[in-house]
Amino acid sequence: MSSNSTVLTLRLEPQVTKQLEKLAKATRRSRAFLAAEAIREYVATNEWQIEEIGKALEEADRGDFATDKEVQKTMKKWTRRAG
């Protein structure tokens, strides 16, 4: 563990604790390692999502929207692929 790390105490439901223990044994990792990895991934994903939402809101505030023709073209492309 890094000297720059912080200890965090959290409560988990018994079922999640069992699943985490099983995963730790299967991967030969500690529960703490897996929990820290899960939190890192969660934070990164949500940070990215919030950033992208912010960009989209800025575009919307500028009135930067797709035209009806662009939307129809995209819809046709995706409905053809689904069919």
MDTraj code that builds the backbone (N, CA, C; nanometers):
import mdtraj as md
import numpy as np

residues = "MET SER SER ASN SER THR VAL LEU THR LEU ARG LEU GLU PRO GLN VAL THR LYS GLN LEU GLU LYS LEU ALA LYS ALA THR ARG ARG SER ARG ALA PHE LEU ALA ALA GLU ALA ILE ARG GLU TYR VAL ALA THR ASN GLU TRP GLN ILE GLU GLU ILE GLY LYS ALA LEU GLU GLU ALA ASP ARG GLY ASP PHE ALA THR ASP LYS GLU VAL GLN LYS THR MET LYS LYS TRP THR ARG ARG ALA GLY".split()
xyz = np.array([
    [0.0839, -0.1177, 0.0000],
    [0.0000, 0.0000, 0.0000],
    [0.0885, 0.1242, 0.0000],
    [0.0478, 0.2225, -0.0742],
    [0.1237, 0.3452, -0.0876],
    [0.1202, 0.4259, 0.0419],
    [0.2284, 0.4974, 0.0675],
    [0.2320, 0.5816, 0.1866],
    [0.1375, 0.7009, 0.1722],
    [0.0902, 0.7263, 0.0508],
    [-0.0028, 0.8353, 0.0262],
    [-0.1483, 0.7906, 0.0326],
    [-0.1732, 0.6676, 0.0731],
    [-0.3100, 0.6177, 0.0757],
    [-0.3798, 0.6577, 0.2054],
    [-0.5131, 0.6500, 0.2017],
    [-0.5962, 0.6833, 0.3158],
    [-0.6784, 0.5614, 0.3532],
    [-0.6952, 0.5397, 0.4815],
    [-0.7785, 0.4294, 0.5287],
    [-0.9241, 0.4745, 0.5235],
    [-1.0093, 0.3881, 0.4689],
    [-1.1520, 0.4158, 0.4580],
    [-1.2279, 0.2972, 0.5144],
    [-1.3168, 0.3228, 0.6056],
    [-1.3987, 0.2166, 0.6629],
    [-1.5369, 0.2258, 0.6009],
    [-1.5921, 0.1122, 0.5596],
    [-1.7257, 0.1137, 0.5019],
    [-1.8026, -0.0098, 0.5444],
    [-1.9325, -0.0010, 0.5322],
    [-2.0196, -0.1128, 0.5665],
    [-2.0744, -0.1731, 0.4383],
    [-2.0727, -0.3051, 0.4327],
    [-2.1272, -0.3781, 0.3185],
    [-2.2330, -0.4758, 0.3674],
    [-2.3295, -0.5031, 0.2827],
    [-2.4282, -0.6046, 0.3141],
    [-2.3569, -0.7397, 0.3214],
    [-2.4071, -0.8305, 0.4047],
    [-2.3417, -0.9615, 0.4184],
    [-2.3220, -1.0345, 0.2857],
    [-2.4198, -1.0272, 0.1970],
    [-2.4077, -1.0959, 0.0686],
    [-2.2939, -1.0381, -0.0146],
    [-2.2784, -0.9069, -0.0141],
    [-2.1695, -0.8433, -0.0889],
    [-2.0351, -0.8815, -0.0278],
    [-2.0299, -0.8874, 0.1045],
    [-1.9069, -0.9277, 0.1721],
    [-1.8678, -1.0703, 0.1329],
    [-1.9661, -1.1600, 0.1267],
    [-1.9388, -1.2981, 0.0854],
    [-1.8879, -1.3028, -0.0581],
    [-1.9517, -1.2260, -0.1446],
    [-1.9103, -1.2235, -0.2849],
    [-1.7687, -1.1671, -0.2982],
    [-1.7402, -1.0631, -0.2224],
    [-1.6076, -1.0025, -0.2265],
    [-1.5019, -1.1013, -0.1770],
    [-1.5334, -1.1725, -0.0705],
    [-1.4402, -1.2722, -0.0170],
    [-1.4141, -1.3827, -0.1193],
    [-1.5196, -1.4290, -0.1845],
    [-1.5065, -1.5334, -0.2868],
    [-1.4199, -1.4849, -0.4030],
    [-1.4436, -1.3623, -0.4459],
    [-1.3652, -1.3046, -0.5553],
    [-1.2190, -1.2869, -0.5141],
    [-1.1981, -1.2436, -0.3915],
    [-1.0613, -1.2252, -0.3424],
    [-0.9849, -1.3575, -0.3440],
    [-1.0504, -1.4629, -0.2986],
    [-0.9848, -1.5940, -0.2998],
    [-0.9569, -1.6403, -0.4423],
    [-1.0548, -1.6224, -0.5307],
    [-1.0400, -1.6680, -0.6691],
    [-0.9297, -1.5927, -0.7429],
    [-0.9123, -1.4663, -0.7114],
    [-0.8128, -1.3842, -0.7817],
    [-0.6819, -1.3715, -0.7060],
    [-0.6799, -1.4293, -0.5842],
    [-0.5621, -1.4203, -0.4975],
    [-0.5232, -1.2757, -0.4698],
    [-0.6243, -1.1967, -0.4497],
    [-0.6076, -1.0551, -0.4142],
    [-0.6745, -1.0330, -0.2791],
    [-0.6392, -0.9261, -0.2139],
    [-0.7043, -0.8951, -0.0871],
    [-0.8383, -0.8265, -0.1132],
    [-0.9250, -0.8347, -0.0148],
    [-1.0532, -0.7639, -0.0266],
    [-1.0282, -0.6145, -0.0402],
    [-0.9297, -0.5638, 0.0332],
    [-0.8979, -0.4210, 0.0269],
    [-0.8527, -0.3803, -0.1134],
    [-0.7694, -0.4658, -0.1763],
    [-0.7238, -0.4358, -0.3116],
    [-0.8423, -0.4287, -0.4073],
    [-0.9297, -0.5298, -0.3997],
    [-1.0449, -0.5334, -0.4903],
    [-1.1392, -0.4164, -0.4658],
    [-1.1619, -0.3827, -0.3389],
    [-1.2497, -0.2697, -0.3075],
    [-1.1895, -0.1391, -0.3593],
    [-1.0600, -0.1205, -0.3399],
    [-0.9945, 0.0015, -0.3887],
    [-1.0003, 0.0094, -0.5403],
    [-0.9787, -0.1044, -0.6070],
    [-0.9858, -0.1074, -0.7535],
    [-1.1273, -0.0732, -0.8012],
    [-1.2271, -0.1277, -0.7355],
    [-1.3664, -0.1000, -0.7719],
    [-1.3981, 0.0486, -0.7543],
    [-1.3512, 0.1067, -0.6462],
    [-1.3758, 0.2494, -0.6213],
    [-1.3032, 0.3343, -0.7251],
    [-1.1781, 0.2992, -0.7583],
    [-1.1046, 0.3737, -0.8618],
    [-1.1805, 0.3727, -0.9945],
    [-1.2282, 0.2553, -1.0348],
    [-1.3015, 0.2439, -1.1613],
    [-1.4330, 0.3219, -1.1567],
    [-1.5039, 0.3123, -1.0455],
    [-1.6304, 0.3841, -1.0297],
    [-1.6090, 0.5351, -1.0396],
    [-1.5068, 0.5844, -0.9696],
    [-1.4784, 0.7278, -0.9708],
    [-1.4391, 0.7730, -1.1114],
    [-1.3537, 0.6975, -1.1778],
    [-1.3100, 0.7344, -1.3134],
    [-1.4271, 0.7378, -1.4096],
    [-1.5135, 0.6369, -1.4027],
    [-1.6291, 0.6309, -1.4927],
    [-1.7236, 0.7475, -1.4686],
    [-1.7528, 0.7743, -1.3443],
    [-1.8459, 0.8820, -1.3127],
    [-1.7858, 1.0186, -1.3393],
    [-1.6568, 1.0331, -1.3177],
    [-1.5890, 1.1580, -1.3492],
    [-1.5988, 1.1867, -1.4992],
    [-1.5746, 1.0830, -1.5802],
    [-1.5841, 1.0970, -1.7251],
    [-1.7276, 1.1339, -1.7656],
    [-1.8254, 1.0631, -1.7071],
    [-1.9642, 1.0871, -1.7427],
    [-2.0070, 1.2299, -1.7083],
    [-1.9695, 1.2767, -1.5920],
    [-2.0053, 1.4129, -1.5521],
    [-1.9398, 1.5151, -1.6441],
    [-1.8151, 1.4894, -1.6825],
    [-1.7451, 1.5786, -1.7743],
    [-1.8171, 1.5842, -1.9097],
    [-1.8571, 1.4684, -1.9611],
    [-1.9272, 1.4632, -2.0897],
    [-2.0642, 1.5313, -2.0818],
    [-2.1343, 1.5147, -1.9711],
    [-2.2629, 1.5830, -1.9522],
    [-2.2414, 1.7333, -1.9523],
    [-2.1360, 1.7786, -1.8851],
    [-2.1039, 1.9213, -1.8841],
    [-2.0784, 1.9747, -2.0237],
    [-2.0038, 1.8987, -2.1042],
    [-1.9782, 1.9400, -2.2429],
    [-2.1086, 1.9474, -2.3221],
    [-2.1956, 1.8477, -2.3017],
    [-2.3231, 1.8463, -2.3742],
    [-2.4099, 1.9650, -2.3335],
    [-2.4096, 1.9989, -2.2062],
    [-2.4878, 2.1146, -2.1606],
    [-2.4331, 2.2439, -2.2200],
    [-2.3016, 2.2538, -2.2309],
    [-2.2417, 2.3719, -2.2943],
    [-2.2844, 2.3813, -2.4400],
    [-2.2843, 2.2680, -2.5106],
    [-2.3291, 2.2662, -2.6504],
    [-2.4758, 2.3086, -2.6595],
    [-2.5580, 2.2568, -2.5703],
    [-2.7002, 2.2914, -2.5709],
    [-2.7200, 2.4397, -2.5423],
    [-2.6434, 2.4932, -2.4471],
    [-2.6539, 2.6369, -2.4160],
    [-2.6160, 2.7227, -2.5361],
    [-2.5256, 2.6716, -2.6211],
    [-2.4872, 2.7440, -2.7433],
    [-2.5878, 2.7220, -2.8559],
    [-2.6830, 2.6320, -2.8342],
    [-2.7799, 2.6005, -2.9392],
    [-2.7239, 2.5066, -3.0438],
    [-2.6204, 2.4344, -3.0083],
    [-2.5528, 2.3436, -3.1005],
    [-2.6248, 2.2085, -3.1008],
    [-2.7302, 2.1985, -3.1791],
    [-2.8107, 2.0767, -3.1870],
    [-2.8026, 2.0172, -3.3274],
    [-2.8305, 1.8891, -3.3369],
    [-2.8389, 1.8242, -3.4681],
    [-2.9647, 1.8733, -3.5392],
    [-2.9561, 1.8843, -3.6711],
    [-3.0734, 1.9221, -3.7490],
    [-3.1666, 1.8017, -3.7606],
    [-3.2911, 1.8263, -3.7987],
    [-3.3852, 1.7165, -3.8191],
    [-3.3316, 1.6177, -3.9225],
    [-3.2684, 1.6709, -4.0270],
    [-3.2136, 1.5859, -4.1331],
    [-3.1023, 1.4960, -4.0786],
    [-3.0148, 1.5505, -3.9943],
    [-2.9069, 1.4714, -3.9346],
    [-2.9623, 1.3613, -3.8441],
    [-3.0662, 1.3943, -3.7683],
    [-3.1278, 1.2955, -3.6791],
    [-3.1912, 1.1839, -3.7616],
    [-3.2645, 1.2197, -3.8669],
    [-3.3280, 1.1192, -3.9518],
    [-3.2243, 1.0280, -4.0169],
    [-3.1139, 1.0856, -4.0632],
    [-3.0071, 1.0074, -4.1257],
    [-2.9502, 0.9065, -4.0256],
    [-2.9261, 0.9504, -3.9036],
    [-2.8737, 0.8609, -3.7997],
    [-2.9742, 0.7530, -3.7654],
    [-3.0995, 0.7900, -3.7518],
    [-3.2038, 0.6927, -3.7189],
    [-3.2156, 0.5866, -3.8279],
    [-3.2095, 0.6268, -3.9522],
    [-3.2151, 0.5305, -4.0622],
    [-3.0970, 0.4341, -4.0566],
    [-2.9797, 0.4879, -4.0280],
    [-2.8595, 0.4050, -4.0196],
    [-2.8758, 0.2991, -3.9107],
    [-2.9253, 0.3380, -3.7940],
    [-2.9369, 0.2443, -3.6825],
    [-3.0540, 0.1506, -3.6968],
    [-3.1633, 0.1942, -3.7560],
    [-3.2773, 0.1036, -3.7734],
    [-3.2488, 0.0007, -3.8808],
    [-3.1691, 0.0359, -3.9805],
    [-3.1278, -0.0623, -4.0816],
    [-3.0411, -0.1702, -4.0195],
    [-2.9507, -0.1310, -3.9292],
    [-2.8617, -0.2262, -3.8635],
    [-2.9398, -0.3203, -3.7694],
    [-3.0448, -0.2693, -3.7089],
    [-3.1224, -0.3497, -3.6134],
    [-3.2131, -0.4473, -3.6849],
    [-3.2478, -0.4189, -3.8081],
    [-3.3447, -0.5016, -3.8806],
    [-3.2932, -0.6202, -3.9456],
])
top = md.Topology()
chain = top.add_chain()
for i, resn in enumerate(residues, 1):
    res = top.add_residue(resn, chain, resSeq=i)
    for name in ("N", "CA", "C"):
        top.add_atom(name, md.element.get_by_symbol(name[0]), res)
traj = md.Trajectory(xyz[None], top)
